[in-house]
C-alpha cells in the first residue's frame, strides 16, 4: 500500500502532460478562419484546434492585427500550421 501515493502523483503528472484545453473563441472568429480554408480540410481543422489551445482569442486577434500591419505572423500560429501540414499532407 505504500505505492498508492506514488501512483496517484504519477497519474497527476501524466495528466498534466497532455495538450491544454482549448480556449474559448467566439463563433465569428472560427467563421472568419474557415473562410481562408477549404471546407472540411483536415489541415484547417487541425490548425484551428492548435491555435485555440496555444492562445487566447485576444492574443489571436492581436496576432492578426500585427500580421496586417507588419506582415509578421505570431510564431504560435506559424507553428500550428506547420505541425498540421506535416501531419496531414505528408
Helices and strands as residue ranges (DSSP letters): H 4-16, H 27-34, H 42-54, H 57-70, H 75-88
